[in-house]
Amino acid sequence: MPTGVGPLAGLVRGNARRRPIHLFFGMRHPESDFFYGEELPAWKEDGRLTRLGTAVSRGARPHYVQDALRAEATQVADLIRNGARVMVCGGRDMAAGVADALAEILARSG
Protein backbone atom coordinates (compact mmCIF):
# COMPACT_ATOMS: atom_id res chain seq x y z
CA MET A 1 0.00 0.00 0.00
CA PRO A 2 1.50 3.38 -0.93
CA THR A 3 2.33 5.67 1.94
CA GLY A 4 1.45 8.92 0.23
CA VAL A 5 4.96 10.33 0.53
CA GLY A 6 5.16 11.14 -3.20
CA PRO A 7 3.91 14.75 -2.97
CA LEU A 8 6.25 15.49 -0.07
CA ALA A 9 9.17 13.91 -1.93
CA GLY A 10 8.38 16.26 -4.80
CA LEU A 11 8.56 19.25 -2.45
CA VAL A 12 11.91 18.07 -1.11
CA ARG A 13 13.27 17.39 -4.59
CA GLY A 14 12.20 20.85 -5.71
CA ASN A 15 13.66 22.62 -2.66
CA ALA A 16 16.34 24.48 -4.65
CA ARG A 17 16.35 27.35 -2.11
CA ARG A 18 17.34 24.87 0.62
CA ARG A 19 14.58 25.89 3.01
CA PRO A 20 14.52 23.72 6.14
CA ILE A 21 12.34 20.65 5.67
CA HIS A 22 11.86 18.09 8.44
CA LEU A 23 10.19 14.93 7.14
CA PHE A 24 8.65 12.29 9.39
CA PHE A 25 8.07 9.26 7.18
CA GLY A 26 5.87 6.40 8.34
CA MET A 27 5.85 2.99 6.70
CA ARG A 28 4.73 -0.51 7.45
CA HIS A 29 7.72 -2.49 6.19
CA PRO A 30 11.00 -0.72 5.36
CA GLU A 31 12.02 -3.47 2.93
CA SER A 32 9.06 -2.73 0.64
CA ASP A 33 7.63 0.63 1.75
CA PHE A 34 10.63 2.94 2.10
CA PHE A 35 9.82 4.85 -1.07
CA TYR A 36 12.55 7.28 -2.14
CA GLY A 37 14.89 5.45 0.25
CA GLU A 38 17.84 6.02 -2.05
CA GLU A 39 17.00 9.64 -2.88
CA LEU A 40 16.24 10.90 0.64
CA PRO A 41 19.81 10.58 2.00
CA ALA A 42 21.15 12.36 -1.10
CA TRP A 43 18.62 15.17 -0.68
CA LYS A 44 19.66 15.47 2.95
CA GLU A 45 23.32 15.59 1.99
CA ASP A 46 22.80 18.37 -0.54
CA GLY A 47 20.64 20.46 1.83
CA ARG A 48 17.21 19.90 0.28
CA LEU A 49 16.14 17.94 3.37
CA THR A 50 17.11 19.05 6.88
CA ARG A 51 15.92 16.07 8.94
CA LEU A 52 14.48 12.65 8.19
CA GLY A 53 12.66 10.75 10.91
CA THR A 54 11.21 7.33 10.15
CA ALA A 55 8.57 5.25 11.89
CA VAL A 56 7.90 1.58 11.16
CA SER A 57 4.48 0.33 12.24
CA ARG A 58 4.95 -3.41 11.74
CA GLY A 59 7.39 -5.73 13.39
CA ALA A 60 8.58 -6.40 16.91
CA ARG A 61 8.45 -2.75 18.04
CA PRO A 62 5.74 -0.80 16.21
CA HIS A 63 6.47 2.92 16.00
CA TYR A 64 4.16 5.45 14.38
CA VAL A 65 4.64 8.95 12.98
CA GLN A 66 2.83 10.42 15.98
CA ASP A 67 5.31 8.60 18.25
CA ALA A 68 8.21 10.12 16.31
CA LEU A 69 6.66 13.58 16.65
CA ARG A 70 6.15 13.14 20.40
CA ALA A 71 9.76 11.96 20.79
CA GLU A 72 10.90 15.27 19.30
CA ALA A 73 8.17 17.39 20.89
CA THR A 74 10.40 20.30 21.90
CA GLN A 75 11.93 20.65 18.45
CA VAL A 76 8.54 20.21 16.73
CA ALA A 77 6.99 22.91 18.94
CA ASP A 78 9.91 25.25 18.19
CA LEU A 79 9.55 24.67 14.46
CA ILE A 80 5.82 25.41 14.53
CA ARG A 81 6.29 28.45 16.78
CA ASN A 82 8.78 29.77 14.21
CA GLY A 83 6.33 29.44 11.32
CA ALA A 84 6.76 25.87 10.11
CA ARG A 85 4.06 24.47 7.88
CA VAL A 86 2.79 21.00 8.69
CA MET A 87 1.80 18.80 5.76
CA VAL A 88 0.46 15.28 6.15
CA CYS A 89 0.16 12.61 3.48
CA GLY A 90 -1.44 9.31 4.40
CA GLY A 91 -4.66 7.77 5.57
CA ARG A 92 -7.32 9.44 7.69
CA ASP A 93 -6.49 7.40 10.77
CA MET A 94 -2.84 8.38 10.57
CA ALA A 95 -3.74 12.02 9.98
CA ALA A 96 -6.02 12.00 13.03
CA GLY A 97 -3.24 10.48 15.16
CA VAL A 98 -0.79 13.12 13.93
CA ALA A 99 -3.30 15.90 14.66
CA ASP A 100 -3.78 14.56 18.20
CA ALA A 101 -0.01 14.36 18.76
CA LEU A 102 0.48 17.92 17.49
CA ALA A 103 -2.32 19.17 19.74
CA GLU A 104 -0.61 17.55 22.76
CA ILE A 105 2.79 18.96 21.79
CA LEU A 106 1.47 22.47 21.27
CA ALA A 107 -0.67 22.42 24.43
CA ARG A 108 2.45 21.63 26.51
CA SER A 109 4.36 24.50 24.98
CA GLY A 110 1.58 27.04 25.44
Backbone as a chain_set.jsonl record, in Angstrom:
{"seq": "MPTGVGPLAGLVRGNARRRPIHLFFGMRHPESDFFYGEELPAWKEDGRLTRLGTAVSRGARPHYVQDALRAEATQVADLIRNGARVMVCGGRDMAAGVADALAEILARSG", "coords": {"N": [[0.849, -1.173, 0.0], [0.688, 2.173, -0.896], [2.363, 4.877, 0.712], [1.844, 7.544, 0.484], [3.811, 9.437, 0.375], [4.798, 10.591, -1.896], [3.973, 13.284, -2.889], [5.235, 14.89, -0.937], [7.884, 14.137, -1.267], [8.298, 15.251, -3.749], [8.203, 17.976, -3.08], [10.509, 18.149, -1.5], [12.481, 17.382, -3.359], [12.254, 19.521, -5.128], [13.24, 21.628, -3.647], [15.083, 23.896, -4.166], [15.944, 26.247, -3.017], [16.819, 25.526, -0.599], [15.339, 25.543, 1.807], [14.507, 24.875, 5.227], [13.454, 21.6, 5.746], [11.751, 19.213, 7.517], [11.148, 15.933, 7.618], [8.916, 13.475, 8.58], [8.544, 10.202, 8.187], [6.371, 7.638, 7.784], [6.003, 4.111, 7.628], [4.996, 0.759, 6.791], [6.56, -1.6, 6.323], [9.963, -1.482, 6.05], [11.5, -2.735, 4.089], [9.915, -2.941, 1.816], [8.381, -0.62, 1.691], [9.777, 1.767, 1.924], [9.768, 4.194, 0.227], [11.54, 6.226, -2.056], [13.852, 5.8, -0.72], [16.508, 5.703, -1.524], [16.927, 8.208, -2.61], [16.328, 10.084, -0.57], [18.488, 10.234, 1.438], [20.458, 11.42, -0.194], [19.244, 13.86, -0.852], [19.208, 14.957, 1.659], [21.922, 15.21, 2.152], [22.639, 17.13, 0.235], [21.331, 19.35, 1.177], [18.633, 19.785, 0.628], [16.861, 18.527, 2.249], [16.381, 18.747, 5.657], [16.019, 17.177, 7.969], [15.343, 13.761, 8.562], [13.027, 11.658, 9.831], [12.032, 8.42, 10.674], [9.373, 6.021, 10.943], [8.3, 2.853, 11.76], [5.64, 0.753, 11.452], [5.07, -1.951, 11.634], [6.185, -5.112, 12.888], [8.496, -6.143, 15.476], [8.664, -3.986, 17.273], [6.443, -1.784, 17.044], [6.195, 1.507, 15.735], [4.982, 4.691, 15.318], [4.226, 7.572, 13.21], [3.172, 9.628, 14.799], [4.306, 8.909, 17.231], [6.995, 9.404, 16.703], [6.896, 12.171, 16.349], [6.121, 12.97, 18.944], [8.372, 12.139, 20.347], [10.184, 14.033, 19.612], [9.193, 16.381, 20.604], [9.837, 18.958, 21.709], [11.498, 20.137, 19.747], [9.744, 20.027, 17.55], [7.66, 21.691, 18.456], [9.092, 24.104, 18.62], [9.728, 24.498, 15.902], [7.152, 24.857, 14.78], [6.291, 27.091, 16.219], [8.006, 28.928, 15.118], [6.99, 29.309, 12.613], [6.741, 27.076, 10.939], [5.311, 24.996, 8.422], [2.917, 22.437, 8.468], [2.512, 19.465, 6.848], [0.623, 16.694, 5.843], [0.63, 13.5, 4.541], [-1.162, 10.638, 3.85], [-3.269, 8.084, 5.306], [-6.586, 8.619, 6.712], [-6.822, 7.798, 9.405], [-4.165, 7.856, 10.278], [-3.629, 10.565, 9.883], [-5.377, 11.693, 11.754], [-4.246, 10.724, 14.129], [-1.77, 12.026, 14.021], [-2.637, 14.691, 14.145], [-3.714, 14.702, 16.737], [-1.358, 14.2, 18.23], [0.121, 16.511, 17.603], [-1.543, 18.445, 18.734], [-1.27, 17.798, 21.468], [1.489, 18.284, 21.807], [1.669, 21.017, 21.226], [-0.041, 22.073, 23.164], [1.377, 21.613, 25.506], [3.459, 23.367, 25.171], [2.338, 25.798, 25.306]], "CA": [[0.0, 0.0, 0.0], [1.5, 3.378, -0.934], [2.331, 5.668, 1.939], [1.449, 8.917, 0.228], [4.956, 10.325, 0.534], [5.164, 11.143, -3.199], [3.907, 14.751, -2.97], [6.245, 15.492, -0.074], [9.172, 13.907, -1.93], [8.377, 16.263, -4.796], [8.559, 19.249, -2.447], [11.914, 18.071, -1.107], [13.274, 17.392, -4.593], [12.196, 20.853, -5.706], [13.661, 22.621, -2.661], [16.336, 24.483, -4.655], [16.35, 27.354, -2.11], [17.34, 24.871, 0.616], [14.578, 25.895, 3.007], [14.515, 23.722, 6.136], [12.343, 20.649, 5.666], [11.862, 18.09, 8.44], [10.19, 14.934, 7.135], [8.653, 12.293, 9.391], [8.067, 9.262, 7.178], [5.871, 6.399, 8.345], [5.85, 2.991, 6.696], [4.726, -0.514, 7.454], [7.719, -2.487, 6.186], [11.004, -0.715, 5.361], [12.016, -3.465, 2.927], [9.062, -2.734, 0.644], [7.625, 0.632, 1.749], [10.626, 2.94, 2.095], [9.821, 4.855, -1.066], [12.552, 7.277, -2.143], [14.89, 5.451, 0.253], [17.836, 6.024, -2.055], [16.999, 9.641, -2.878], [16.235, 10.9, 0.638], [19.806, 10.58, 1.997], [21.146, 12.356, -1.101], [18.616, 15.167, -0.684], [19.659, 15.466, 2.951], [23.319, 15.588, 1.99], [22.796, 18.37, -0.537], [20.643, 20.457, 1.832], [17.215, 19.905, 0.278], [16.137, 17.94, 3.374], [17.105, 19.049, 6.885], [15.919, 16.07, 8.935], [14.476, 12.65, 8.186], [12.657, 10.747, 10.91], [11.215, 7.328, 10.151], [8.573, 5.25, 11.889], [7.903, 1.58, 11.157], [4.481, 0.331, 12.24], [4.948, -3.408, 11.739], [7.394, -5.731, 13.395], [8.585, -6.402, 16.911], [8.452, -2.752, 18.036], [5.742, -0.804, 16.208], [6.471, 2.919, 15.997], [4.16, 5.454, 14.38], [4.643, 8.955, 12.985], [2.83, 10.42, 15.976], [5.314, 8.596, 18.251], [8.213, 10.124, 16.314], [6.656, 13.582, 16.655], [6.151, 13.143, 20.403], [9.756, 11.959, 20.791], [10.9, 15.274, 19.303], [8.171, 17.391, 20.892], [10.397, 20.3, 21.897], [11.934, 20.645, 18.447], [8.544, 20.213, 16.727], [6.994, 22.905, 18.942], [9.908, 25.253, 18.194], [9.549, 24.674, 14.46], [5.819, 25.414, 14.528], [6.285, 28.445, 16.779], [8.784, 29.768, 14.209], [6.333, 29.444, 11.324], [6.764, 25.875, 10.108], [4.06, 24.469, 7.876], [2.788, 21.0, 8.694], [1.802, 18.798, 5.76], [0.457, 15.278, 6.148], [0.158, 12.612, 3.478], [-1.439, 9.313, 4.395], [-4.658, 7.768, 5.568], [-7.318, 9.443, 7.685], [-6.489, 7.396, 10.775], [-2.839, 8.377, 10.57], [-3.741, 12.022, 9.977], [-6.021, 11.999, 13.034], [-3.237, 10.48, 15.157], [-0.79, 13.117, 13.933], [-3.297, 15.899, 14.662], [-3.781, 14.561, 18.196], [-0.006, 14.365, 18.757], [0.476, 17.924, 17.49], [-2.325, 19.175, 19.739], [-0.61, 17.553, 22.759], [2.794, 18.959, 21.787], [1.473, 22.469, 21.275], [-0.67, 22.42, 24.434], [2.447, 21.633, 26.505], [4.361, 24.505, 24.98], [1.582, 27.035, 25.44]], "C": [[0.902, 1.246, 0.0], [1.333, 4.203, 0.343], [1.877, 7.09, 1.716], [2.583, 9.912, 0.332], [5.33, 11.027, -0.775], [5.092, 12.659, -3.286], [4.966, 15.444, -2.108], [7.639, 15.295, -0.65], [9.367, 14.925, -3.047], [8.748, 17.629, -4.242], [10.031, 19.266, -2.038], [12.801, 18.159, -2.336], [13.345, 18.794, -5.185], [12.683, 21.969, -4.789], [15.026, 23.223, -3.031], [16.84, 25.601, -3.745], [16.877, 26.835, -0.783], [16.656, 25.373, 1.887], [14.564, 24.68, 3.924], [13.252, 22.876, 5.984], [12.664, 19.488, 6.603], [10.764, 17.106, 8.049], [10.116, 13.768, 8.11], [7.922, 11.315, 8.477], [7.665, 7.95, 7.851], [5.683, 5.348, 7.271], [5.535, 1.741, 7.493], [5.956, -1.398, 7.478], [8.817, -1.749, 5.426], [11.546, -1.415, 4.114], [11.21, -3.176, 1.661], [8.42, -1.345, 0.588], [8.469, 1.892, 1.9], [10.855, 3.59, 0.741], [10.796, 6.023, -0.995], [13.69, 7.037, -1.152], [16.296, 5.728, -0.229], [17.999, 7.526, -2.256], [17.062, 10.482, -1.604], [17.593, 11.213, 1.266], [20.584, 11.562, 1.113], [20.563, 13.757, -0.976], [19.036, 15.799, 0.635], [21.095, 15.973, 2.828], [23.477, 16.901, 1.23], [21.947, 19.533, -0.004], [19.191, 20.654, 1.468], [16.318, 19.389, 1.402], [16.983, 18.159, 4.626], [17.155, 17.847, 7.808], [14.972, 15.025, 8.391], [14.271, 11.77, 9.407], [11.768, 9.669, 10.334], [10.49, 6.618, 11.29], [8.076, 4.013, 11.163], [6.82, 0.961, 12.031], [4.296, -1.175, 12.359], [6.27, -3.974, 12.233], [7.351, -5.849, 14.903], [8.28, -5.176, 17.761], [7.766, -1.707, 17.172], [5.974, 0.628, 16.687], [5.751, 3.714, 14.912], [4.683, 6.883, 14.247], [4.338, 9.804, 14.21], [3.789, 10.147, 17.137], [6.607, 9.357, 17.969], [8.067, 11.613, 16.611], [6.747, 13.834, 18.156], [7.577, 13.021, 20.943], [10.592, 13.214, 20.558], [10.015, 16.489, 19.573], [8.735, 18.796, 21.019], [10.802, 20.908, 20.567], [10.73, 20.916, 17.546], [7.81, 21.484, 17.157], [7.762, 24.151, 18.527], [9.729, 25.537, 16.71], [8.215, 25.34, 14.154], [5.723, 26.847, 15.044], [7.014, 29.425, 15.862], [8.238, 29.772, 12.786], [6.352, 28.223, 10.426], [5.364, 25.533, 9.617], [4.061, 22.971, 8.09], [1.949, 20.43, 7.566], [1.771, 17.308, 6.064], [-0.048, 14.559, 4.907], [-0.04, 11.238, 4.095], [-2.922, 9.146, 4.627], [-5.278, 8.656, 6.636], [-6.963, 9.094, 9.122], [-5.13, 7.944, 11.189], [-2.903, 9.885, 10.744], [-4.377, 12.424, 11.308], [-5.035, 11.793, 14.183], [-2.18, 11.565, 15.189], [-1.392, 14.401, 14.482], [-3.381, 15.859, 16.18], [-2.412, 14.782, 18.826], [0.413, 15.832, 18.707], [-0.278, 18.763, 18.512], [-1.705, 19.005, 21.133], [0.698, 18.338, 22.862], [2.623, 20.46, 21.963], [0.807, 22.914, 22.58], [0.389, 22.518, 25.53], [3.309, 22.876, 26.4], [3.632, 25.849, 25.038], [1.151, 27.561, 24.109]], "O": [[1.799, 1.344, 0.837], [0.269, 4.204, 0.961], [1.552, 7.785, 2.678], [2.34, 11.118, 0.373], [6.114, 11.976, -0.751], [6.061, 13.282, -3.719], [5.524, 16.466, -2.507], [8.488, 16.18, -0.538], [10.479, 15.406, -3.264], [9.52, 18.362, -4.86], [10.717, 20.274, -2.208], [13.765, 18.924, -2.356], [14.391, 19.204, -5.688], [12.548, 23.144, -5.129], [15.999, 23.071, -2.293], [18.04, 25.873, -3.708], [17.328, 27.612, 0.059], [17.305, 25.6, 2.909], [14.605, 23.551, 3.435], [12.133, 23.379, 6.081], [13.717, 18.86, 6.493], [9.579, 17.426, 8.144], [11.132, 13.148, 8.427], [6.801, 11.584, 8.045], [8.502, 7.244, 8.413], [5.261, 5.646, 6.153], [5.771, 1.67, 8.699], [6.352, -1.891, 8.535], [8.623, -1.417, 4.256], [12.002, -0.751, 3.183], [11.761, -3.167, 0.561], [7.958, -0.934, -0.476], [7.916, 2.987, 1.994], [11.952, 3.554, 0.183], [10.863, 6.724, 0.015], [14.409, 7.969, -0.79], [17.19, 5.966, 0.583], [19.097, 8.058, -2.087], [17.773, 11.486, -1.563], [17.838, 12.371, 1.603], [21.287, 12.434, 1.622], [21.305, 14.739, -0.992], [19.201, 17.016, 0.728], [21.432, 17.04, 3.342], [24.357, 17.7, 1.551], [21.851, 20.577, -0.649], [18.563, 21.599, 1.946], [15.152, 19.77, 1.494], [18.161, 17.802, 4.655], [18.205, 17.529, 8.367], [13.927, 15.35, 7.828], [15.222, 11.206, 9.949], [10.842, 9.969, 9.581], [10.937, 6.618, 12.437], [7.5, 4.11, 10.079], [7.048, 0.677, 13.207], [3.44, -1.628, 13.119], [7.332, -3.389, 12.023], [6.304, -5.677, 15.527], [7.705, -5.297, 18.842], [8.431, -0.831, 16.62], [5.951, 0.913, 17.884], [5.903, 3.432, 13.724], [5.478, 7.344, 15.065], [5.167, 10.619, 14.616], [4.06, 11.041, 17.939], [7.237, 9.887, 18.884], [9.015, 12.247, 17.075], [7.376, 14.798, 18.59], [7.947, 13.718, 21.888], [11.597, 13.428, 21.236], [10.08, 17.492, 18.863], [8.154, 19.739, 20.48], [10.485, 22.065, 20.288], [10.7, 21.931, 16.85], [7.385, 22.268, 16.309], [7.16, 25.147, 18.125], [9.595, 26.693, 16.308], [8.153, 26.279, 13.361], [5.144, 27.712, 14.388], [6.686, 30.611, 15.828], [8.93, 30.184, 11.855], [6.007, 28.329, 9.249], [4.371, 25.755, 10.309], [5.085, 22.311, 7.913], [0.815, 20.855, 7.348], [2.771, 16.731, 6.491], [-1.037, 14.968, 4.299], [0.843, 10.738, 4.793], [-3.73, 9.969, 4.196], [-4.577, 9.355, 7.367], [-6.817, 9.981, 9.963], [-4.96, 8.433, 12.306], [-2.29, 10.426, 11.665], [-3.951, 13.401, 11.923], [-4.991, 12.599, 15.112], [-1.741, 11.979, 16.263], [-0.721, 15.13, 15.214], [-3.144, 16.87, 16.842], [-2.302, 15.471, 19.84], [0.996, 16.342, 19.663], [0.286, 19.691, 19.093], [-1.627, 19.969, 21.894], [0.973, 18.974, 23.879], [3.334, 21.094, 22.742], [1.066, 24.021, 23.054], [0.315, 23.398, 26.388], [3.825, 23.379, 27.398], [4.237, 26.903, 24.843], [0.5, 28.603, 24.038]]}, "num_chains": 1, "name": "protein.A"}
